[in-house]
Amino acid sequence: MSADLPTVFAVQQGKRPSLCADFSWMFVGNSIYAGGQFAMLVLLAKLVRPELVGQYALGLAVVYPVMMFTNLQLRAVMTSGARRQTDFGHYLSLRLLTTSLALVIIFAITQVLRYGWELTVVVLMVGVAYAIETISDVYYARLQLHDRMDGISKSLIARALLSTVGLAVATYVSGSLIWGLAGVVLARAIVLIGYDICERTHGLGEQSKWFSPNKALTPRFDLRAHRELLWTSLPLGIVVLLTSLYSTVPAYFIKHSLGERDLGIFTAIGFMISIGNMAVVSLGQSAFTRLARSFAAGNLAAYSSLLAKLLAFGVTLGVCGMVVSKVAGREILTILFRPEYAERAELLPWIMAAGGVLFMAQFLGFGMTAAGYYNSQVILNILANLSLFAGCYWLVSRQGLLGAIFGMLIAAIVQLTGSALVLFIGMRIRTQVCADRTETA
């Protein structure tokens, strides 16, 4: 590796931004991004029929698990320092290969399930839009490692605003969901090319050299490096695949038992969880490197203290969501969507209860990943998804959309309980190891 080029794991010297500053940037970025996602759903609900909203939801249900699995959580592997000797180009090239594979798998799924041409195109357009996001994500990892959360936030804001405008204009003019999704793809490609991959964004020069062959930002294909990275990150890929099924399994059962219309309504109501989730993701990403550094240094007091604060934040979000849903749920759904969505306002408090438990489980997931507990998460998520599958199988056909929410709540409780147990045992072992080293020294 050339000495004059910054490695992906070079850490900026000097005072790092505070957790509060990082969180502020990420909260603003993720808030606007989640708001953009929500605005896209609201626009679709107002511009097209609920059946087409259901098609969009089905596209997400097909695409999201595949993309999350092939994502392999390379961003977490990079920022946790699990592969310090690996260049950024190796991560980028592996992400490009796995994302291409994901698009092939998504197309194969549409053929196996015998979707019509229109639904197939919708699913593929959703897949391309998410593929562009995954490429941006690996550049975000480089920015995060250098404590450039502001750079990530600016990209998220631009992507959200342009995607929403692209969807709104294209759908309004054409009246077609497919052309609306094409507008989203174009918007995300503009942000990727115009900002995410630029040298200026990453501080590699005073002047922006568009598409220059700088080794720090370009792919480096190396079979050995890819194999080692794949071996390290595969458990996390399985974990995120299983986690993504949390939102997609109910969609399949709802479509099969209740139809696309109810699926569209469930998707709109369920998206309310994203309002709290944007804060969870923002705070979790901002705290992740601090959790990883504390655990690696054996400073379990700092690690535990930060994790406890995150959990308290998750509880507060869940309770507030339930209260607001109970008091003003019908009015909120009427304003955001249409009257037919507000008719199911009784579902909101229950889905926010499931969201509150899930928020806490997500924070513990950040803690486990920062501590390097990858394989344990695989087993834990398998158990959670089995409980979700069983719950939806028995409850959706009997209790409709409320049954799907109960299935999600059961799975979230399993996930939270198991995560707490894994961390409790892991920290006791870590404490003992640190004590033994002290005695030996």
C-alpha positions in Angstrom: 0.0 0.0 0.0 1.3 3.4 -0.9 2.4 5.5 2.0 1.1 8.7 0.5 -2.4 7.5 0.3 -4.7 7.5 3.3 -5.9 4.0 4.3 -9.5 3.3 5.0 -8.6 2.9 8.7 -6.6 6.0 9.1 -8.1 7.9 12.1 -8.0 11.6 12.1 -5.8 13.1 14.8 -7.0 15.8 17.1 -10.2 16.3 18.9 -13.1 14.2 17.5 -16.6 15.5 17.2 -18.7 14.8 20.3 -21.4 12.2 20.4 -23.9 15.0 20.6 -22.6 16.6 17.5 -22.4 13.3 15.6 -25.9 12.4 16.7 -27.2 15.9 15.7 -25.9 15.5 12.2 -27.1 11.9 11.9 -30.5 12.7 13.4 -31.1 15.5 11.0 -29.9 13.4 8.0 -31.9 10.3 9.0 -34.9 12.4 10.0 -35.1 14.0 6.6 -34.3 10.7 4.8 -37.0 8.9 6.8 -39.3 11.8 6.2 -38.6 11.5 2.5 -39.4 7.8 2.6 -42.6 8.5 4.4 -43.5 11.4 2.0 -43.0 9.0 -0.9 -45.5 6.6 0.7 -48.0 9.4 1.4 -47.7 10.6 -2.2 -48.3 7.2 -3.6 -51.3 6.8 -1.3 -52.8 10.0 -2.6 -51.8 9.6 -6.3 -52.5 5.9 -7.0 -54.9 3.2 -5.8 -54.2 1.2 -2.6 -53.6 -1.8 -4.8 -50.6 -0.1 -6.4 -49.3 0.9 -2.9 -49.6 -2.8 -2.2 -47.4 -3.6 -5.2 -44.8 -1.1 -4.0 -44.9 -2.8 -0.5 -44.5 -6.2 -2.1 -41.5 -4.9 -4.1 -40.0 -3.8 -0.8 -40.8 -7.2 0.7 -38.9 -9.0 -2.1 -36.0 -6.6 -2.5 -35.2 -5.7 1.1 -34.1 -9.1 2.5 -32.0 -9.9 -0.6 -30.2 -6.5 -0.6 -29.7 -6.6 3.2 -28.1 -10.1 3.0 -25.8 -9.2 0.1 -25.0 -6.0 1.9 -23.1 -8.2 4.5 -23.0 -5.2 6.8 -19.6 -4.2 5.4 -20.1 -0.7 6.8 -20.1 -2.2 10.3 -17.1 -4.4 9.6 -15.2 -1.4 8.3 -16.0 0.9 11.2 -15.4 -1.7 13.9 -11.9 -2.4 12.6 -12.4 -6.1 12.2 -10.2 -6.1 9.0 -7.7 -3.3 9.6 -5.3 -4.5 6.9 -8.0 -4.3 4.2 -8.1 -1.4 1.8 -11.3 0.5 1.0 -11.1 -0.6 -2.6 -11.6 -4.2 -1.5 -14.7 -3.4 0.4 -16.1 -1.4 -2.6 -15.4 -4.1 -5.1 -17.0 -6.7 -2.9 -20.1 -4.5 -2.5 -20.3 -4.1 -6.3 -20.1 -7.8 -6.9 -22.7 -8.7 -4.2 -25.1 -6.0 -5.3 -25.0 -7.3 -8.8 -25.7 -10.7 -7.5 -28.6 -9.4 -5.5 -30.3 -8.0 -8.6 -30.0 -11.3 -10.4 -31.6 -13.1 -7.4 -34.4 -10.5 -7.2 -35.2 -11.1 -10.9 -35.1 -14.9 -10.3 -37.6 -14.6 -7.4 -40.1 -12.7 -9.6 -39.9 -15.5 -12.2 -40.3 -18.3 -9.6 -43.3 -16.5 -8.1 -44.7 -16.0 -11.6 -45.3 -12.3 -11.2 -46.9 -10.4 -14.1 -44.7 -8.1 -16.2 -45.9 -5.0 -14.5 -45.2 -6.3 -11.0 -41.9 -7.7 -12.1 -40.8 -4.2 -13.4 -42.0 -2.6 -10.1 -39.9 -5.1 -8.1 -36.8 -4.6 -10.3 -37.1 -0.8 -10.2 -37.2 -1.0 -6.4 -34.2 -3.3 -6.5 -32.2 -0.8 -8.6 -33.0 2.0 -6.3 -31.8 0.1 -3.3 -28.7 -1.1 -5.2 -27.6 2.5 -5.6 -28.1 3.0 -1.8 -25.9 0.1 -1.0 -23.1 1.5 -3.1 -23.4 4.9 -1.3 -23.4 3.0 2.0 -19.8 1.7 1.6 -18.7 5.3 1.0 -20.5 6.3 4.1 -18.4 3.8 6.1 -15.2 5.7 5.0 -16.7 9.0 6.1 -17.9 7.5 9.4 -14.5 6.1 10.2 -13.1 9.6 9.8 -15.8 11.0 12.0 -17.4 12.8 9.0 -21.0 12.2 10.0 -21.9 15.6 8.5 -20.9 14.3 5.1 -23.2 11.3 5.5 -26.0 13.5 6.7 -25.7 15.8 3.7 -25.9 12.9 1.3 -29.0 11.5 3.1 -30.7 14.9 2.9 -30.0 15.3 -0.8 -31.1 11.8 -1.6 -34.3 12.2 0.3 -35.3 15.5 -1.3 -34.4 14.5 -4.8 -36.1 11.1 -4.5 -39.3 12.6 -3.2 -39.4 15.2 -6.0 -38.5 12.6 -8.6 -41.3 10.3 -7.5 -43.9 13.0 -7.2 -43.2 14.6 -10.5 -42.9 11.4 -12.5 -46.0 9.8 -10.9 -48.1 12.9 -11.2 -47.2 13.4 -14.9 -47.5 9.8 -16.0 -50.0 8.4 -13.5 -47.7 5.3 -13.4 -46.0 3.7 -10.4 -43.2 2.4 -12.7 -42.3 5.9 -14.0 -42.4 7.2 -10.4 -39.9 4.6 -9.3 -37.7 5.5 -12.4 -37.7 9.1 -11.0 -36.4 7.7 -7.7 -33.6 5.7 -9.4 -32.5 8.8 -11.3 -32.4 10.9 -8.2 -30.3 8.4 -6.2 -27.9 8.0 -9.1 -27.4 11.8 -9.2 -26.5 11.9 -5.5 -24.1 8.9 -5.8 -22.2 10.3 -8.8 -22.4 14.0 -7.9 -21.6 13.7 -4.2 -20.9 10.3 -2.6 -18.0 9.2 -4.8 -16.3 12.6 -5.1 -12.8 13.2 -3.8 -13.9 16.5 -2.4 -16.5 14.9 -0.2 -13.9 12.7 1.3 -11.3 15.4 1.8 -8.8 14.0 -0.7 -7.9 17.3 -2.3 -8.7 20.9 -2.4 -10.2 20.6 -5.9 -12.8 18.0 -6.9 -11.4 15.7 -9.6 -14.4 14.0 -11.0 -14.0 10.3 -11.8 -10.2 10.5 -11.2 -8.5 7.2 -10.7 -7.6 7.7 -7.1 -6.9 4.4 -5.4 -8.5 5.5 -2.2 -12.0 5.7 -3.8 -11.9 3.1 -6.6 -12.5 -0.7 -6.5 -9.7 -3.1 -6.0 -10.5 -6.6 -7.1 -8.5 -9.2 -5.1 -9.9 -12.8 -4.8 -8.0 -13.5 -1.6 -9.1 -10.3 0.1 -12.7 -10.8 -1.0 -12.7 -14.4 0.4 -11.4 -13.2 3.8 -13.9 -10.3 3.9 -16.7 -12.7 3.0 -15.8 -15.1 5.7 -15.7 -12.3 8.3 -18.9 -10.5 7.2 -21.1 -13.5 6.2 -22.5 -14.0 9.7 -23.6 -10.3 9.7 -25.1 -10.7 6.3 -27.2 -13.6 7.7 -28.1 -11.5 10.7 -29.3 -8.6 8.7 -31.2 -10.9 6.3 -33.1 -12.4 9.3 -33.6 -8.9 10.7 -35.1 -7.7 7.4 -37.6 -10.5 7.5 -39.2 -8.9 10.5 -41.0 -6.5 8.2 -41.4 -8.7 5.1 -42.8 -12.0 6.6 -46.0 -10.2 7.6 -46.3 -8.8 4.1 -46.3 -12.2 2.5 -49.0 -13.5 4.9 -51.1 -10.4 4.5 -51.0 -10.6 0.7 -51.9 -14.3 0.7 -54.7 -14.1 3.3 -56.1 -10.6 2.9 -55.0 -9.2 -0.5 -53.0 -6.3 -1.9 -55.4 -3.6 -0.6 -55.0 -4.6 3.0 -51.2 -4.9 2.4 -51.1 -1.3 1.2 -53.0 -0.1 4.3 -50.8 -2.2 6.6 -47.7 -0.8 5.0 -48.9 2.8 5.4 -49.8 2.3 9.0 -46.7 0.3 9.8 -44.5 3.0 8.3 -45.3 5.1 11.4 -42.7 3.1 13.2 -40.1 4.7 11.0 -40.6 8.0 12.8 -39.0 6.5 15.9 -36.7 4.3 14.0 -34.9 7.2 12.4 -33.9 8.4 15.8 -32.8 4.8 16.8 -30.6 4.4 13.7 -29.2 7.9 14.0 -28.2 7.5 17.7 -27.1 3.9 17.2 -24.8 4.8 14.3 -23.4 7.8 16.1 -22.7 5.7 19.2 -21.4 2.6 17.4 -17.7 3.5 17.1 -17.7 4.6 20.8 -19.2 1.3 21.8 -16.6 -0.6 19.8 -13.7 1.4 21.2 -14.9 1.0 24.8 -15.4 -2.7 24.5 -12.1 -3.3 22.7 -10.3 -1.4 25.4 -11.9 -3.4 28.1 -13.7 -0.3 29.5 -17.0 -2.1 30.2 -18.2 0.6 32.5 -18.3 3.1 29.7 -19.7 0.5 27.3 -22.5 -0.5 29.7 -23.3 3.1 30.6 -23.7 4.2 27.0 -25.8 1.1 26.2 -28.1 1.8 29.1 -28.7 5.3 27.9 -29.6 4.0 24.4 -32.1 1.5 25.9 -33.7 4.3 28.0 -34.1 6.3 24.8 -35.8 3.4 23.1 -38.3 2.9 25.9 -39.2 6.6 25.8 -39.8 6.5 22.1 -42.0 3.5 22.3 -44.2 4.9 25.1 -44.5 8.3 23.4 -45.5 6.6 20.2 -48.2 4.6 22.0 -49.6 7.7 23.7 -49.7 9.8 20.6 -51.3 7.0 18.6 -54.0 6.5 21.2 -54.9 10.2 21.4 -54.6 11.3 17.8 -54.1 8.2 15.7 -57.3 8.6 13.6 -56.6 12.3 12.9 -53.0 11.6 11.9 -53.9 8.9 9.4 -56.7 11.0 7.9 -54.3 13.9 7.3 -51.5 11.9 6.0 -53.4 9.3 3.9 -57.1 8.8 3.1 -60.2 8.0 5.2 -59.9 4.3 4.4 -56.5 4.3 6.2 -57.9 6.1 9.2 -60.6 3.4 9.6 -57.9 1.1 11.0 -56.5 3.6 13.5 -57.0 1.1 16.3 -54.0 -0.7 15.0 -51.6 2.2 15.7 -51.1 1.8 19.5 -50.3 -1.9 19.0 -47.9 -1.4 16.2 -46.1 1.3 18.2 -45.9 -1.1 21.2 -44.2 -3.6 18.9 -41.9 -0.7 17.6 -40.9 0.2 21.2 -39.7 -3.3 21.9 -38.0 -3.4 18.5 -36.2 -0.1 19.2 -34.6 -1.6 22.4 -33.7 -4.8 20.5 -32.0 -2.7 17.8 -29.9 -0.8 20.3 -28.7 -4.1 21.8 -28.0 -5.3 18.3 -25.6 -2.3 17.9 -24.0 -3.3 21.1 -23.5 -6.9 20.1 -22.1 -5.9 16.7 -19.7 -3.4 18.4 -18.6 -6.2 20.7 -18.0 -8.6 17.8 -20.8 -11.1 18.7 -21.7 -12.0 15.2 -22.4 -15.7 15.3 -24.7 -15.3 18.4 -26.8 -12.9 16.4 -27.4 -15.5 13.7 -28.9 -18.0 16.2 -30.9 -15.3 18.0 -32.4 -13.9 14.8 -33.3 -17.4 13.6 -35.3 -17.9 16.8 -37.0 -14.5 16.4 -38.0 -15.2 12.8 -39.3 -18.6 13.7 -41.5 -17.0 16.3 -42.6 -14.3 13.8 -43.4 -16.9 11.1 -45.4 -19.0 13.6 -47.2 -16.0 15.0 -48.2 -14.7 11.5 -49.2 -18.2 10.4 -51.6 -18.7 13.3 -52.8 -15.1 13.8 -53.1 -13.3 10.4 -55.9 -15.6 9.0 -57.7 -15.4 12.3 -57.3 -11.8 13.4 -56.3 -10.0 10.2 -53.9 -7.1 10.4 -54.0 -7.1 14.2 -52.7 -10.7 14.1 -49.7 -9.6 12.0 -48.9 -6.9 14.6 -49.1 -9.5 17.4 -46.7 -11.7 15.4 -44.3 -8.8 15.2 -44.6 -8.1 18.9 -43.9 -11.7 19.8 -40.8 -11.7 17.6 -39.6 -8.4 19.0 -39.9 -9.7 22.6 -37.9 -12.9 21.7 -35.2 -10.7 20.0 -34.9 -8.3 23.0 -34.8 -11.1 25.6 -32.2 -13.1 23.6 -30.0 -10.0 22.9 -30.0 -9.1 26.6 -28.9 -12.6 27.5 -26.1 -12.7 24.9 -24.7 -9.4 26.1 -25.0 -10.4 29.8 -23.1 -13.6 29.3 -20.6 -12.0 26.9 -19.8 -9.1 29.3 -19.2 -11.5 32.2 -16.8 -13.5 30.1 -15.1 -10.3 29.0 -14.8 -9.1 32.6 -13.2 -12.4 33.6 -10.7 -12.3 30.7 -9.7 -8.7 31.7 -9.3 -9.8 35.3 -7.1 -12.7 34.3 -4.9 -10.5 32.2 -4.4 -8.1 35.1 -3.4 -10.9 37.4 -1.0 -12.3 34.9 0.6 -8.9 34.3 
